[in-house]
Amino acid sequence: MPSGPIIMSADRSVRSGAREVIIKKPHIFKIGTLSAIRDLFPSRDCFYAGFGNRDTDAIAYLDVGISLEKIYIINSAG
């Protein structure tokens, strides 16, 4: 894993779980969070790659400008 910050959800477990299980749109939160971080550095491309375990992670990473070649989805079998 490259050195640098690791970003996690600041929401409580129940809210995060509801977004994942009931609403089934976890990428909406991720897009908002990553967009806010990207907007802190308007003159730079601040994301190098995106790692996740679901197709919705790829949707979020594409939305914030990470190229498809730098998106890595790891299957649950590892």
PDB file as gemmi writes it, atoms N, CA and C in Angstrom:
CRYST1    1.000    1.000    1.000  90.00  90.00  90.00 P 1                      
ATOM      1  N   MET A   1       0.846  -1.180   0.000  1.00  0.00           N  
ATOM      2  CA  MET A   1       0.000   0.000   0.000  1.00  0.00           C  
ATOM      3  C   MET A   1       0.892   1.245   0.000  1.00  0.00           C  
ATOM      4  N   PRO A   2       0.604   2.216  -0.834  1.00  0.00           N  
ATOM      5  CA  PRO A   2       1.431   3.427  -0.863  1.00  0.00           C  
ATOM      6  C   PRO A   2       1.281   4.222   0.424  1.00  0.00           C  
ATOM      7  N   SER A   3       2.345   4.931   0.803  1.00  0.00           N  
ATOM      8  CA  SER A   3       2.246   5.774   1.992  1.00  0.00           C  
ATOM      9  C   SER A   3       1.341   6.954   1.688  1.00  0.00           C  
ATOM     10  N   GLY A   4       0.576   7.361   2.667  1.00  0.00           N  
ATOM     11  CA  GLY A   4      -0.356   8.467   2.513  1.00  0.00           C  
ATOM     12  C   GLY A   4      -1.559   8.257   3.404  1.00  0.00           C  
ATOM     13  N   PRO A   5      -2.475   9.192   3.413  1.00  0.00           N  
ATOM     14  CA  PRO A   5      -3.619   9.093   4.313  1.00  0.00           C  
ATOM     15  C   PRO A   5      -4.584   7.984   3.912  1.00  0.00           C  
ATOM     16  N   ILE A   6      -5.235   7.428   4.894  1.00  0.00           N  
ATOM     17  CA  ILE A   6      -6.311   6.475   4.682  1.00  0.00           C  
ATOM     18  C   ILE A   6      -7.591   7.163   5.127  1.00  0.00           C  
ATOM     19  N   ILE A   7      -8.590   7.204   4.265  1.00  0.00           N  
ATOM     20  CA  ILE A   7      -9.831   7.922   4.539  1.00  0.00           C  
ATOM     21  C   ILE A   7     -10.924   6.924   4.869  1.00  0.00           C  
ATOM     22  N   MET A   8     -11.571   7.147   6.003  1.00  0.00           N  
ATOM     23  CA  MET A   8     -12.637   6.254   6.441  1.00  0.00           C  
ATOM     24  C   MET A   8     -13.903   7.069   6.689  1.00  0.00           C  
ATOM     25  N   SER A   9     -15.026   6.393   6.734  1.00  0.00           N  
ATOM     26  CA  SER A   9     -16.301   7.053   6.981  1.00  0.00           C  
ATOM     27  C   SER A   9     -16.355   7.595   8.405  1.00  0.00           C  
ATOM     28  N   ALA A  10     -16.799   8.818   8.542  1.00  0.00           N  
ATOM     29  CA  ALA A  10     -16.962   9.421   9.866  1.00  0.00           C  
ATOM     30  C   ALA A  10     -18.336   9.122  10.450  1.00  0.00           C  
ATOM     31  N   ASP A  11     -19.197   8.489   9.669  1.00  0.00           N  
ATOM     32  CA  ASP A  11     -20.545   8.152  10.150  1.00  0.00           C  
ATOM     33  C   ASP A  11     -20.501   7.047  11.182  1.00  0.00           C  
ATOM     34  N   ARG A  12     -21.544   6.993  11.964  1.00  0.00           N  
ATOM     35  CA  ARG A  12     -21.676   5.903  12.929  1.00  0.00           C  
ATOM     36  C   ARG A  12     -22.025   4.613  12.195  1.00  0.00           C  
ATOM     37  N   SER A  13     -21.827   3.499  12.863  1.00  0.00           N  
ATOM     38  CA  SER A  13     -22.033   2.182  12.248  1.00  0.00           C  
ATOM     39  C   SER A  13     -23.445   1.981  11.731  1.00  0.00           C  
ATOM     40  N   VAL A  14     -24.456   2.434  12.479  1.00  0.00           N  
ATOM     41  CA  VAL A  14     -25.843   2.226  12.059  1.00  0.00           C  
ATOM     42  C   VAL A  14     -26.138   2.994  10.772  1.00  0.00           C  
ATOM     43  N   ARG A  15     -25.696   4.226  10.706  1.00  0.00           N  
ATOM     44  CA  ARG A  15     -25.937   5.032   9.502  1.00  0.00           C  
ATOM     45  C   ARG A  15     -25.187   4.464   8.296  1.00  0.00           C  
ATOM     46  N   SER A  16     -23.942   4.076   8.518  1.00  0.00           N  
ATOM     47  CA  SER A  16     -23.161   3.476   7.434  1.00  0.00           C  
ATOM     48  C   SER A  16     -23.796   2.178   6.967  1.00  0.00           C  
ATOM     49  N   GLY A  17     -24.236   1.360   7.921  1.00  0.00           N  
ATOM     50  CA  GLY A  17     -24.873   0.091   7.585  1.00  0.00           C  
ATOM     51  C   GLY A  17     -26.159   0.288   6.803  1.00  0.00           C  
ATOM     52  N   ALA A  18     -26.958   1.271   7.196  1.00  0.00           N  
ATOM     53  CA  ALA A  18     -28.209   1.560   6.484  1.00  0.00           C  
ATOM     54  C   ALA A  18     -27.926   1.972   5.051  1.00  0.00           C  
ATOM     55  N   ARG A  19     -26.892   2.792   4.870  1.00  0.00           N  
ATOM     56  CA  ARG A  19     -26.539   3.244   3.518  1.00  0.00           C  
ATOM     57  C   ARG A  19     -26.118   2.056   2.654  1.00  0.00           C  
ATOM     58  N   GLU A  20     -25.395   1.121   3.243  1.00  0.00           N  
ATOM     59  CA  GLU A  20     -24.910  -0.049   2.506  1.00  0.00           C  
ATOM     60  C   GLU A  20     -26.011  -1.074   2.243  1.00  0.00           C  
ATOM     61  N   VAL A  21     -26.817  -1.372   3.263  1.00  0.00           N  
ATOM     62  CA  VAL A  21     -27.753  -2.491   3.197  1.00  0.00           C  
ATOM     63  C   VAL A  21     -29.155  -2.090   2.763  1.00  0.00           C  
ATOM     64  N   ILE A  22     -29.685  -1.007   3.314  1.00  0.00           N  
ATOM     65  CA  ILE A  22     -31.075  -0.623   3.043  1.00  0.00           C  
ATOM     66  C   ILE A  22     -31.177   0.234   1.778  1.00  0.00           C  
ATOM     67  N   ILE A  23     -30.420   1.304   1.739  1.00  0.00           N  
ATOM     68  CA  ILE A  23     -30.488   2.232   0.596  1.00  0.00           C  
ATOM     69  C   ILE A  23     -29.740   1.675  -0.618  1.00  0.00           C  
ATOM     70  N   LYS A  24     -28.691   0.887  -0.372  1.00  0.00           N  
ATOM     71  CA  LYS A  24     -27.872   0.257  -1.408  1.00  0.00           C  
ATOM     72  C   LYS A  24     -27.214   1.261  -2.357  1.00  0.00           C  
ATOM     73  N   LYS A  25     -26.759   2.381  -1.783  1.00  0.00           N  
ATOM     74  CA  LYS A  25     -26.054   3.391  -2.575  1.00  0.00           C  
ATOM     75  C   LYS A  25     -24.835   3.904  -1.811  1.00  0.00           C  
ATOM     76  N   PRO A  26     -23.910   3.020  -1.456  1.00  0.00           N  
ATOM     77  CA  PRO A  26     -22.745   3.478  -0.699  1.00  0.00           C  
ATOM     78  C   PRO A  26     -21.855   4.434  -1.485  1.00  0.00           C  
ATOM     79  N   HIS A  27     -21.915   4.359  -2.805  1.00  0.00           N  
ATOM     80  CA  HIS A  27     -21.059   5.212  -3.627  1.00  0.00           C  
ATOM     81  C   HIS A  27     -21.424   6.687  -3.532  1.00  0.00           C  
ATOM     82  N   ILE A  28     -22.672   7.009  -3.184  1.00  0.00           N  
ATOM     83  CA  ILE A  28     -23.093   8.410  -3.068  1.00  0.00           C  
ATOM     84  C   ILE A  28     -22.268   9.114  -1.996  1.00  0.00           C  
ATOM     85  N   PHE A  29     -22.123   8.485  -0.836  1.00  0.00           N  
ATOM     86  CA  PHE A  29     -21.317   9.061   0.242  1.00  0.00           C  
ATOM     87  C   PHE A  29     -19.853   9.169  -0.187  1.00  0.00           C  
ATOM     88  N   LYS A  30     -19.340   8.132  -0.814  1.00  0.00           N  
ATOM     89  CA  LYS A  30     -17.929   8.113  -1.218  1.00  0.00           C  
ATOM     90  C   LYS A  30     -17.646   9.201  -2.253  1.00  0.00           C  
ATOM     91  N   ILE A  31     -18.555   9.395  -3.187  1.00  0.00           N  
ATOM     92  CA  ILE A  31     -18.376  10.455  -4.187  1.00  0.00           C  
ATOM     93  C   ILE A  31     -18.318  11.816  -3.506  1.00  0.00           C  
ATOM     94  N   GLY A  32     -19.228  12.058  -2.573  1.00  0.00           N  
ATOM     95  CA  GLY A  32     -19.242  13.336  -1.857  1.00  0.00           C  
ATOM     96  C   GLY A  32     -17.963  13.578  -1.070  1.00  0.00           C  
ATOM     97  N   THR A  33     -17.510  12.552  -0.372  1.00  0.00           N  
ATOM     98  CA  THR A  33     -16.291  12.668   0.432  1.00  0.00           C  
ATOM     99  C   THR A  33     -15.069  12.891  -0.444  1.00  0.00           C  
ATOM    100  N   LEU A  34     -14.919  12.089  -1.487  1.00  0.00           N  
ATOM    101  CA  LEU A  34     -13.766  12.235  -2.369  1.00  0.00           C  
ATOM    102  C   LEU A  34     -13.792  13.556  -3.135  1.00  0.00           C  
ATOM    103  N   SER A  35     -14.971  14.018  -3.502  1.00  0.00           N  
ATOM    104  CA  SER A  35     -15.088  15.308  -4.194  1.00  0.00           C  
ATOM    105  C   SER A  35     -14.648  16.443  -3.288  1.00  0.00           C  
ATOM    106  N   ALA A  36     -15.032  16.371  -2.011  1.00  0.00           N  
ATOM    107  CA  ALA A  36     -14.627  17.410  -1.054  1.00  0.00           C  
ATOM    108  C   ALA A  36     -13.110  17.432  -0.893  1.00  0.00           C  
ATOM    109  N   ILE A  37     -12.490  16.275  -0.841  1.00  0.00           N  
ATOM    110  CA  ILE A  37     -11.024  16.205  -0.740  1.00  0.00           C  
ATOM    111  C   ILE A  37     -10.382  16.741  -2.008  1.00  0.00           C  
ATOM    112  N   ARG A  38     -10.897  16.330  -3.157  1.00  0.00           N  
ATOM    113  CA  ARG A  38     -10.354  16.804  -4.445  1.00  0.00           C  
ATOM    114  C   ARG A  38     -10.439  18.327  -4.535  1.00  0.00           C  
ATOM    115  N   ASP A  39     -11.531  18.897  -4.041  1.00  0.00           N  
ATOM    116  CA  ASP A  39     -11.729  20.346  -4.131  1.00  0.00           C  
ATOM    117  C   ASP A  39     -10.771  21.133  -3.241  1.00  0.00           C  
ATOM    118  N   LEU A  40     -10.148  20.464  -2.274  1.00  0.00           N  
ATOM    119  CA  LEU A  40      -9.142  21.133  -1.443  1.00  0.00           C  
ATOM    120  C   LEU A  40      -7.864  21.407  -2.219  1.00  0.00           C  
ATOM    121  N   PHE A  41      -7.652  20.674  -3.305  1.00  0.00           N  
ATOM    122  CA  PHE A  41      -6.432  20.776  -4.100  1.00  0.00           C  
ATOM    123  C   PHE A  41      -6.784  21.020  -5.568  1.00  0.00           C  
ATOM    124  N   PRO A  42      -7.370  22.191  -5.895  1.00  0.00           N  
ATOM    125  CA  PRO A  42      -7.864  22.413  -7.262  1.00  0.00           C  
ATOM    126  C   PRO A  42      -6.781  22.430  -8.341  1.00  0.00           C  
ATOM    127  N   SER A  43      -5.548  22.720  -7.981  1.00  0.00           N  
ATOM    128  CA  SER A  43      -4.511  22.798  -9.009  1.00  0.00           C  
ATOM    129  C   SER A  43      -3.737  21.485  -9.158  1.00  0.00           C  
ATOM    130  N   ARG A  44      -4.141  20.434  -8.424  1.00  0.00           N  
ATOM    131  CA  ARG A  44      -3.409  19.174  -8.473  1.00  0.00           C  
ATOM    132  C   ARG A  44      -4.357  18.003  -8.685  1.00  0.00           C  
ATOM    133  N   ASP A  45      -3.798  16.945  -9.231  1.00  0.00           N  
ATOM    134  CA  ASP A  45      -4.528  15.693  -9.334  1.00  0.00           C  
ATOM    135  C   ASP A  45      -4.184  14.913  -8.068  1.00  0.00           C  
ATOM    136  N   CYS A  46      -5.040  14.975  -7.042  1.00  0.00           N  
ATOM    137  CA  CYS A  46      -4.657  14.458  -5.723  1.00  0.00           C  
ATOM    138  C   CYS A  46      -4.904  12.965  -5.533  1.00  0.00           C  
ATOM    139  N   PHE A  47      -5.541  12.290  -6.470  1.00  0.00           N  
ATOM    140  CA  PHE A  47      -5.766  10.853  -6.337  1.00  0.00           C  
ATOM    141  C   PHE A  47      -4.909  10.110  -7.348  1.00  0.00           C  
ATOM    142  N   TYR A  48      -4.191   9.131  -6.862  1.00  0.00           N  
ATOM    143  CA  TYR A  48      -3.361   8.329  -7.765  1.00  0.00           C  
ATOM    144  C   TYR A  48      -4.104   7.078  -8.221  1.00  0.00           C  
ATOM    145  N   ALA A  49      -4.762   6.400  -7.290  1.00  0.00           N  
ATOM    146  CA  ALA A  49      -5.460   5.158  -7.606  1.00  0.00           C  
ATOM    147  C   ALA A  49      -6.600   4.968  -6.614  1.00  0.00           C  
ATOM    148  N   GLY A  50      -7.482   4.040  -6.930  1.00  0.00           N  
ATOM    149  CA  GLY A  50      -8.587   3.720  -6.037  1.00  0.00           C  
ATOM    150  C   GLY A  50      -8.658   2.216  -5.818  1.00  0.00           C  
ATOM    151  N   PHE A  51      -8.856   1.820  -4.571  1.00  0.00           N  
ATOM    152  CA  PHE A  51      -8.950   0.414  -4.216  1.00  0.00           C  
ATOM    153  C   PHE A  51     -10.299   0.161  -3.559  1.00  0.00           C  
ATOM    154  N   GLY A  52     -10.935  -0.938  -3.891  1.00  0.00           N  
ATOM    155  CA  GLY A  52     -12.221  -1.266  -3.277  1.00  0.00           C  
ATOM    156  C   GLY A  52     -12.553  -2.722  -3.470  1.00  0.00           C  
ATOM    157  N   ASN A  53     -13.752  -3.068  -2.995  1.00  0.00           N  
ATOM    158  CA  ASN A  53     -14.176  -4.458  -3.129  1.00  0.00           C  
ATOM    159  C   ASN A  53     -15.555  -4.597  -3.752  1.00  0.00           C  
ATOM    160  N   ARG A  54     -16.093  -3.493  -4.281  1.00  0.00           N  
ATOM    161  CA  ARG A  54     -17.416  -3.532  -4.908  1.00  0.00           C  
ATOM    162  C   ARG A  54     -17.425  -2.692  -6.172  1.00  0.00           C  
ATOM    163  N   ASP A  55     -18.378  -3.003  -7.038  1.00  0.00           N  
ATOM    164  CA  ASP A  55     -18.531  -2.218  -8.263  1.00  0.00           C  
ATOM    165  C   ASP A  55     -18.865  -0.763  -7.966  1.00  0.00           C  
ATOM    166  N   THR A  56     -19.573  -0.528  -6.856  1.00  0.00           N  
ATOM    167  CA  THR A  56     -19.923   0.854  -6.502  1.00  0.00           C  
ATOM    168  C   THR A  56     -18.679   1.666  -6.148  1.00  0.00           C  
ATOM    169  N   ASP A  57     -17.619   1.020  -5.678  1.00  0.00           N  
ATOM    170  CA  ASP A  57     -16.363   1.734  -5.439  1.00  0.00           C  
ATOM    171  C   ASP A  57     -15.806   2.259  -6.758  1.00  0.00           C  
ATOM    172  N   ALA A  58     -15.850   1.436  -7.787  1.00  0.00           N  
ATOM    173  CA  ALA A  58     -15.373   1.863  -9.101  1.00  0.00           C  
ATOM    174  C   ALA A  58     -16.195   3.034  -9.634  1.00  0.00           C  
ATOM    175  N   ILE A  59     -17.507   3.006  -9.416  1.00  0.00           N  
ATOM    176  CA  ILE A  59     -18.370   4.114  -9.851  1.00  0.00           C  
ATOM    177  C   ILE A  59     -17.924   5.411  -9.193  1.00  0.00           C  
ATOM    178  N   ALA A  60     -17.675   5.350  -7.890  1.00  0.00           N  
ATOM    179  CA  ALA A  60     -17.252   6.552  -7.157  1.00  0.00           C  
ATOM    180  C   ALA A  60     -15.898   7.051  -7.646  1.00  0.00           C  
ATOM    181  N   TYR A  61     -14.955   6.141  -7.841  1.00  0.00           N  
ATOM    182  CA  TYR A  61     -13.620   6.551  -8.278  1.00  0.00           C  
ATOM    183  C   TYR A  61     -13.647   7.159  -9.680  1.00  0.00           C  
ATOM    184  N   LEU A  62     -14.424   6.588 -10.563  1.00  0.00           N  
ATOM    185  CA  LEU A  62     -14.552   7.166 -11.905  1.00  0.00           C  
ATOM    186  C   LEU A  62     -15.158   8.564 -11.843  1.00  0.00           C  
ATOM    187  N   ASP A  63     -16.137   8.746 -10.964  1.00  0.00           N  
ATOM    188  CA  ASP A  63     -16.820  10.034 -10.845  1.00  0.00           C  
ATOM    189  C   ASP A  63     -15.882  11.159 -10.399  1.00  0.00           C  
ATOM    190  N   VAL A  64     -14.879  10.831  -9.586  1.00  0.00           N  
ATOM    191  CA  VAL A  64     -13.955  11.870  -9.124  1.00  0.00           C  
ATOM    192  C   VAL A  64     -12.709  11.989  -9.990  1.00  0.00           C  
ATOM    193  N   GLY A  65     -12.669  11.244 -11.104  1.00  0.00           N  
ATOM    194  CA  GLY A  65     -11.614  11.444 -12.078  1.00  0.00           C  
ATOM    195  C   GLY A  65     -10.463  10.463 -12.045  1.00  0.00           C  
ATOM    196  N   ILE A  66     -10.575   9.390 -11.300  1.00  0.00           N  
ATOM    197  CA  ILE A  66      -9.531   8.372 -11.321  1.00  0.00           C  
ATOM    198  C   ILE A  66      -9.739   7.532 -12.581  1.00  0.00           C  
ATOM    199  N   SER A  67      -8.671   7.339 -13.339  1.00  0.00           N  
ATOM    200  CA  SER A  67      -8.817   6.600 -14.591  1.00  0.00           C  
ATOM    201  C   SER A  67      -9.073   5.118 -14.321  1.00  0.00           C  
ATOM    202  N   LEU A  68      -9.783   4.492 -15.218  1.00  0.00           N  
ATOM    203  CA  LEU A  68     -10.159   3.089 -15.075  1.00  0.00           C  
ATOM    204  C   LEU A  68      -8.942   2.186 -14.879  1.00  0.00           C  
ATOM    205  N   GLU A  69      -7.836   2.539 -15.506  1.00  0.00           N  
ATOM    206  CA  GLU A  69      -6.618   1.736 -15.395  1.00  0.00           C  
ATOM    207  C   GLU A  69      -6.027   1.755 -13.987  1.00  0.00           C  
ATOM    208  N   LYS A  70      -6.428   2.723 -13.174  1.00  0.00           N  
ATOM    209  CA  LYS A  70      -5.895   2.848 -11.818  1.00  0.00           C  
ATOM    210  C   LYS A  70      -6.934   2.530 -10.744  1.00  0.00           C  
ATOM    211  N   ILE A  71      -7.991   1.828 -11.126  1.00  0.00           N  
ATOM    212  CA  ILE A  71      -9.007   1.388 -10.171  1.00  0.00           C  
ATOM    213  C   ILE A  71      -8.853  -0.112  -9.994  1.00  0.00           C  
ATOM    214  N   TYR A  72      -8.689  -0.517  -8.750  1.00  0.00           N  
ATOM    215  CA  TYR A  72      -8.451  -1.924  -8.436  1.00  0.00           C  
ATOM    216  C   TYR A  72      -9.580  -2.438  -7.532  1.00  0.00           C  
ATOM    217  N   ILE A  73     -10.339  -3.373  -8.055  1.00  0.00           N  
ATOM    218  CA  ILE A  73     -11.417  -4.004  -7.300  1.00  0.00           C  
ATOM    219  C   ILE A  73     -10.943  -5.408  -6.915  1.00  0.00           C  
ATOM    220  N   ILE A  74     -10.855  -5.642  -5.627  1.00  0.00           N  
ATOM    221  CA  ILE A  74     -10.386  -6.922  -5.111  1.00  0.00           C  
ATOM    222  C   ILE A  74     -11.582  -7.793  -4.828  1.00  0.00           C  
ATOM    223  N   ASN A  75     -11.591  -9.007  -5.333  1.00  0.00           N  
ATOM    224  CA  ASN A  75     -12.749  -9.869  -5.101  1.00  0.00           C  
ATOM    225  C   ASN A  75     -12.736 -10.391  -3.662  1.00  0.00           C  
ATOM    226  N   SER A  76     -13.888 -10.820  -3.184  1.00  0.00           N  
ATOM    227  CA  SER A  76     -14.035 -11.207  -1.780  1.00  0.00           C  
ATOM    228  C   SER A  76     -13.232 -12.467  -1.433  1.00  0.00           C  
ATOM    229  N   ALA A  77     -12.842 -13.226  -2.415  1.00  0.00           N  
ATOM    230  CA  ALA A  77     -12.027 -14.412  -2.146  1.00  0.00           C  
ATOM    231  C   ALA A  77     -10.567 -14.043  -1.902  1.00  0.00           C  
ATOM    232  N   GLY A  78     -10.220 -12.790  -2.167  1.00  0.00           N  
ATOM    233  CA  GLY A  78      -8.893 -12.307  -1.880  1.00  0.00           C  
ATOM    234  C   GLY A  78      -7.909 -12.527  -2.966  1.00  0.00           C  
TER     235      GLY A  78                                                      
END                                                                             
